[in-house]
Amino acid sequence: MSTATANPDLSGIPYREVELLQPDMDKTLLPDGTIILKSVVPLQEFDSNIIRTFLACAEQHPDKSAYVQRCLNADGSRGDWIHQSFAGAKNDVEAIAQWFINQSVTGQDRLLILSGNSIAHAMMRLGAMAAGLATCPVSANYSLLGGGYERLKYVVDLVQPTVIFAEAGAVFRDALDSLDLNQRVVITRNPESLSNSAVSYESVCATTVTDTVQERIAAADLDAHAVYMLTSGSTGMPKAVIQTQRMLSTNLHQAFQTLGKAAGWDDVMLDWLPWNHVSGAFNLFAAAVFGGTLYIDDGKPVPGLFDETIRNLREISVPYFCNVPTGFAALVDALEEDAILRKTFFRDLRLLLYGGAGLPQPVYDRLQQLAINETGKRIFMTTGYGATETASGCMAIFFDTDKVGIGLPMPGLEVKLVPQDDRYEIRLRGDNVTPGYLDDPEKTADVFDDEGFYRTGDAARFHDDDDVSKGLAFAGRLAEEFKLGTGTWVYGGQVRAKVIDALSPAISDLILCGIGRDGLAALGLPNLNGLREITGLPDAPVEELLRHELVKEFLTHELTIYNKKHPGSSMAITRFSFVREAPSAAKHEISDKGTVNQAIAAENRKGEIDNLYGVPAPDEVILL
């Protein structure tokens, strides 16, 4: 059961001490109403050469652990921690770089990484960067979920990799067999498990290093293509966003100057976010650049996998923890039941960060109550804003506020806010912004305005038009806006976040419906722990929980309150039902961050949505 009371007033409880940047902003209002917003604090000087910085860290503390991961047992479980020291990482990175150089690679050669987060993945990523190759990490789902591997084939055709890294060859055998491997080299730990010839990872790491590696690092073009990060592909096949070393380094130092001293990126990190996503990749590079120790968490915020995260958090105390809202909801449940977990989790904690969606207020309140009970103080919680095209988050909340929002720009970033009715379109410019998309000049030209600002496609509002320091609030993604059958526009992202907040803890996410319909409806993803709390039935099966009268009463009551607060047709929910089956990663309905891809999930559930709007309404549908 929750330890927090309803809507507790925690504002009088001080935060645990945390060192953050001052939110001093320069706001320029142009004649057409456009606003240019930037920090008055300049971005500190830094070395943009990531590999040179990494090698300096290795020289400074060679015995310190750089990357740590539990060993993989034969039965698929995880065992003891394996540590890769900075000295060991330096040796492997230089050997991998030498191997690439021995293959006579050029700036046109590319490395495709199929494997998920691992020590070897980190070594290959840094080794390729040292040699001057661009790397493209892809979601493991592209290779592991079977079918025709259409997305994987598309990415291979787009990126044209010279080398493919598949750490566990047996796992990726079928995916590799589906590809044209002519003129391509596969690197794996177990070449004997593949149908085609391959090079062993161990032999690559055994390459004798020459002075050529240091020469290549010193001569690196910091504006050349270093990484291709794939977009989610929610409306089609993914685009490959170009990232350079200068772009990545700028973002790393923007964030470190703003949040990093509190976050301890030079200390200890534990993170599960996939490295084919910018938020996860940030941590990979943060460890290398700032000399921190990154514990690779093989858990995920989904049922059956989050137990691994809890296991790790019971052992590893961190100053900073990041997750998506569903992960925090599961974490709160575990913290309330596990005294050892609470002690370890809060021991060194100074900063919490959530992303992917809005954090429900009840989850926030319960988490802070747990922190107060354990430490006597609240923990500063932040969120931010960024995109694949901006390297990672480049705006954040780094000031005391009780408002949910996207914060303010970090040093070195200009934000252009272009008026759109009662909101502003967000546009960004800075060295952390991508030069464009691989082999897509038309799309590249389309996403930049005539002053070189990247058009994010997102909208924002000021919390207080007269006080910039209170930050910006997210006001919807323009691509998620749609019209009801009445012609009324709906700000889909904004509505979804508010409904999730209203129905917590009964749901963890939802699919918002209503395109071409007379009113809005929602298909909710059940939060089983929350439903068990509502019903008082800790061992009840899923179907019983979904049909339980107390659940129906809770949902009806909370939606009625929500609709009274938001009576307009652009926000009010007229119908609700639980999804018939959970969104599927195999169907690309779930992102690697664990959030629902709204467009694809709705497209795959046309029949279910028709049923939701049925007349008469089916028994499982709540009418409002």
TAQUISUL-V677678 format. One record per pair of residues at least 12 apart in sequence whose C-alpha atoms are under 7 Angstrom apart, sorted by the first residue. I is the first residue (numbers start at 1). J is the second residue. D is the distance in Angstrom with one decimal. If there is no record, write none. Layout:
# TAQUISUL-V677678
I/J/D  I/J/D
This chain:
# TAQUISUL-V677678
1/533/6.3  2/366/6.7  3/366/6.4  4/365/6.5  4/366/5.0  4/369/5.9  13/377/6.0  13/378/6.4  14/377/5.5  14/378/6.1  15/377/5.3  15/378/4.5  15/379/5.5  15/380/6.1  16/350/6.3  16/377/5.5  16/378/6.0  16/379/5.7  18/262/5.5  18/350/6.1  19/261/6.3  19/262/5.5  20/258/5.9  20/259/5.7  20/262/6.8  20/398/6.0  21/257/6.9  21/258/4.9  21/398/6.6  23/398/7.0  23/399/6.6  23/469/6.2  24/39/5.9  24/40/5.9  25/37/6.8  25/38/5.6  25/39/4.4  25/40/5.4  26/38/5.4  26/39/6.0  26/40/5.8  33/419/6.4  34/416/7.0  34/417/5.6  34/418/4.7  34/419/6.0  35/416/5.8  35/417/5.0  35/418/6.7  36/414/6.8  36/415/5.7  36/416/4.7  36/417/6.4  37/414/5.9  37/415/5.0  37/416/6.4  38/409/6.0  38/413/6.2  38/414/5.0  38/415/6.3  39/409/6.4  39/410/6.4  39/411/5.3  41/411/6.0  42/411/5.6  42/412/6.5  43/254/6.7  43/411/4.9  43/412/5.3  48/222/7.0  48/245/6.4  48/246/5.1  48/249/5.2  49/222/6.7  49/245/6.5  50/245/6.6  50/249/6.7  50/289/6.3  51/130/6.1  51/217/6.9  52/217/6.9  53/289/5.6  54/288/4.9  54/289/5.2  55/90/6.5  57/291/5.5  58/86/4.8  58/87/5.6  58/90/6.6  62/85/6.5  62/86/4.9  62/87/4.5  63/85/5.5  63/86/6.2  63/87/6.3  64/85/5.4  64/86/5.9  65/83/5.9  65/84/5.6  65/85/4.0  65/86/6.0  65/293/5.6  66/84/5.8  66/85/5.2  66/86/5.2  66/287/6.6  66/292/6.4  66/293/4.6  66/294/6.2  67/83/6.2  67/84/5.3  67/119/6.1  67/293/5.8  67/294/4.9  67/295/6.0  68/81/6.4  68/82/5.6  68/83/4.6  68/84/6.1  68/294/6.2  68/295/4.7  68/296/6.0  69/81/5.4  69/82/5.3  69/83/6.8  69/118/7.0  69/295/5.9  69/296/5.0  70/82/5.7  89/123/6.8  92/123/6.4  92/205/5.3  93/123/5.4  93/126/6.1  93/127/4.4  94/127/6.3  94/209/6.6  94/213/6.6  95/204/6.8  95/205/5.2  95/206/6.4  95/207/5.1  95/208/6.4  95/209/5.6  96/124/6.7  96/127/5.1  96/204/5.8  96/205/5.6  97/127/4.6  97/128/5.8  97/130/5.7  97/131/4.8  97/213/6.5  98/207/6.7  98/209/5.8  98/213/6.0  99/204/6.1  99/207/6.1  100/131/6.4  101/131/6.3  107/132/6.2  107/133/5.9  109/133/5.8  109/161/6.5  109/162/5.6  110/133/5.4  110/134/5.0  110/135/5.7  110/161/4.6  110/162/5.4  110/163/6.5  111/133/6.8  111/134/6.3  111/135/4.6  111/136/6.2  111/161/5.3  111/162/6.2  111/163/4.9  111/164/5.7  112/135/5.9  112/136/4.8  112/137/5.9  112/161/5.8  112/163/6.3  112/164/4.7  112/165/6.2  113/136/6.1  113/137/4.6  113/138/6.2  113/164/5.9  113/165/4.8  113/166/6.5  114/137/6.4  114/138/5.7  114/140/6.0  114/165/6.1  114/166/5.3  115/140/6.2  115/166/5.4  115/167/5.9  116/140/5.9  116/274/6.8  117/274/6.3  117/275/6.1  122/284/6.9  129/226/6.4  130/216/7.0  130/217/5.5  131/213/6.9  131/216/6.2  131/217/7.0  132/220/6.8  133/226/6.6  134/225/5.7  134/226/4.3  134/227/5.0  134/228/7.0  135/226/6.3  135/227/4.7  135/228/6.1  136/227/5.8  136/228/4.8  136/229/6.2  137/229/6.9  137/276/4.9  138/276/5.4  139/276/5.8  141/586/6.9  143/172/6.4  143/175/5.3  144/172/6.9  145/586/5.5  149/175/6.8  151/237/6.9  153/179/6.6  162/184/5.0  162/185/6.5  163/184/5.6  163/185/4.7  163/186/5.8  164/185/6.2  164/186/4.8  164/187/6.2  165/186/5.9  165/187/4.8  165/188/6.1  166/187/6.2  166/188/5.2  167/188/4.6  167/189/5.4  168/188/6.2  168/189/6.0  168/190/6.6  169/188/5.6  169/189/6.7  169/190/5.6  169/191/6.5  169/193/6.0  169/194/6.1  170/193/5.3  170/194/6.5  173/194/5.7  185/198/6.5  186/198/4.9  186/199/6.2  187/199/4.8  187/200/5.7  187/201/5.7  188/200/5.2  188/201/5.2  189/201/5.1  189/202/6.8  222/244/6.3  222/245/5.1  222/246/5.4  223/244/5.3  223/245/6.5  223/246/6.1  224/244/5.7  225/242/6.1  225/243/6.0  225/244/5.1  226/243/5.8  226/244/4.8  226/245/6.1  227/242/6.2  227/243/5.0  227/244/6.5  228/240/5.3  228/241/5.3  228/242/5.0  228/243/6.1  229/241/5.1  229/242/6.8  229/276/6.6  229/388/6.9  231/388/6.8  234/597/6.6  234/599/6.4  234/600/6.4  239/437/6.7  240/437/5.6  240/438/5.5  241/388/6.9  241/389/6.3  241/434/7.0  241/436/6.3  241/437/4.7  241/438/6.4  242/434/5.9  242/435/6.5  242/436/5.8  242/437/5.5  242/438/6.2  243/391/7.0  243/434/5.8  246/431/7.0  247/391/6.7  247/431/5.5  247/432/4.1  247/433/6.4  247/434/7.0  248/391/5.8  248/432/6.4  250/431/6.3  250/432/5.4  251/391/6.3  251/392/6.9  251/394/6.7  251/432/5.3  252/286/6.7  254/410/5.9  254/411/5.8  254/412/6.9  255/394/6.9  255/410/7.0  258/410/6.5  262/350/6.3  262/351/6.4  263/319/5.9  263/320/4.8  263/351/6.0  264/319/6.0  264/320/6.6  265/286/6.2  265/287/6.5  265/290/6.4  265/292/5.5  266/287/6.8  266/290/4.9  266/291/5.1  266/292/3.8  267/292/4.6  267/293/6.1  268/292/5.8  268/293/4.9  268/294/6.1  268/318/5.8  269/293/6.1  269/294/4.8  269/295/5.9  269/318/5.9  269/320/6.9  270/294/5.8  270/295/4.5  270/296/6.0  270/297/6.1  270/318/6.9  271/295/6.6  271/296/5.8  271/297/5.3  272/296/6.3  272/297/4.6  272/298/6.0  272/299/6.2  272/300/6.4  273/593/6.6  274/592/6.6  278/388/5.9  278/391/6.2  278/392/5.3  279/392/5.7  282/392/6.8  297/309/6.2  301/326/6.4  301/327/4.5  301/594/6.8  313/341/6.7  313/345/6.2  314/340/6.6  314/341/4.7  314/344/5.8  314/345/6.9  315/344/6.8  316/344/7.0  317/344/5.4  317/345/5.6  317/347/6.5  317/348/6.1  318/348/5.8  318/349/5.8  319/348/4.9  319/349/4.0  319/350/5.2  319/351/6.4  320/349/5.8  320/350/6.1  320/351/4.8  320/352/5.7  321/351/6.7  321/352/5.1  321/353/6.3  322/352/5.9  322/353/4.6  322/354/5.6  323/353/6.6  323/354/5.2  323/355/6.6  324/354/5.3  324/355/5.2  324/356/5.7  325/354/6.4  325/357/6.6  325/358/6.9  325/359/5.2  326/508/5.8  329/363/5.9  332/366/6.9  332/367/6.0  346/371/6.7  350/379/5.8  350/380/6.6  351/379/6.1  351/380/5.2  351/381/5.8  352/379/7.0  352/380/6.3  352/381/4.5  352/382/6.1  353/381/5.6  353/382/4.8  353/383/5.3  354/382/6.7  354/383/5.3  355/383/6.1  356/595/6.6  357/497/6.7  358/497/5.7  360/500/6.9  360/501/4.4  360/504/6.4  361/501/6.5  362/504/7.0  382/396/6.9  382/397/5.3  382/398/6.9  383/396/5.8  383/397/5.9  383/406/6.4  384/396/3.8  384/397/6.1  384/406/4.8  384/407/6.1  385/406/5.4  389/433/5.8  389/434/5.1  390/432/5.4  390/433/4.4  390/434/6.1  391/432/6.1  391/433/6.7  394/409/6.3  394/410/5.8  395/407/5.8  395/408/5.1  395/409/4.3  395/410/5.5  396/408/5.6  396/409/6.7  404/473/6.8  405/472/5.8  405/473/4.0  405/474/5.8  406/472/5.7  406/473/5.5  406/474/6.0  407/471/4.7  407/472/5.3  408/471/5.4  408/472/6.5  412/430/6.2  413/429/6.0  413/430/4.9  414/428/5.8  414/429/5.2  414/430/6.3  415/427/5.8  415/428/4.8  415/429/6.6  416/428/6.1  423/459/6.3  423/460/5.8  423/461/5.4  424/459/5.3  424/460/5.3  424/461/6.3  425/457/6.8  425/458/5.8  425/459/4.4  425/460/6.5  426/455/6.7  426/456/5.9  426/457/6.9  426/458/5.7  426/459/5.6  426/460/6.7  427/453/5.5  427/454/5.2  427/455/4.7  427/456/5.7  428/453/5.0  428/454/5.0  428/455/6.9  429/452/6.7  429/453/4.8  429/454/6.2  457/477/6.1  457/478/5.5  457/479/6.8  458/476/6.0  458/477/4.4  458/478/5.6  459/474/6.3  459/475/5.0  459/476/5.4  459/477/6.1  459/478/6.9  460/472/6.2  460/473/5.4  460/474/4.6  460/475/4.5  461/473/5.2  461/474/6.6  461/475/6.2  475/494/6.0  476/491/5.7  476/492/6.8  476/493/5.1  476/494/5.1  477/493/6.1  480/492/5.3  480/493/6.2  482/515/6.2  483/515/5.8  483/516/6.4  484/514/5.9  484/515/5.2  484/516/4.7  484/517/5.2  484/518/6.0  484/519/6.5  485/515/6.9  485/516/3.9  485/517/4.6  485/518/5.2  486/518/6.1  488/570/6.4  489/570/6.3  490/570/4.9  495/571/6.0  496/512/6.4  502/558/6.4  502/562/6.6  503/555/6.6  503/558/6.3  505/527/6.6  505/530/4.7  506/526/6.0  506/527/5.4  506/530/5.1  506/531/5.3  507/524/6.0  507/525/5.3  507/526/4.4  507/527/4.7  508/525/5.7  508/526/6.1  508/527/5.2  509/524/6.1  509/525/5.3  510/522/6.4  510/523/5.5  510/524/4.3  510/525/5.5  511/523/5.1  511/524/6.5  511/598/6.0  511/602/6.9  519/569/6.2  519/574/6.2  520/572/6.5  520/573/5.0  520/574/5.7  521/573/5.3  521/574/5.5  521/575/4.6  521/576/5.7  522/575/6.5  522/576/5.0  522/577/6.6  523/576/6.0  523/577/5.1  523/578/5.2  523/579/5.3  524/577/6.2  524/578/4.6  524/579/5.8  525/578/6.1  525/579/6.0  525/582/6.9  526/578/6.7  531/545/6.4  531/551/6.8  534/550/7.0  534/551/6.7  535/550/5.9  535/551/6.8  574/623/6.0  574/624/4.9  575/621/6.5  575/622/5.5  575/623/4.8  575/624/6.1  576/621/5.6  576/622/5.1  576/623/6.8  577/620/6.3  577/621/4.9  577/622/6.3  583/601/6.8  589/601/5.1
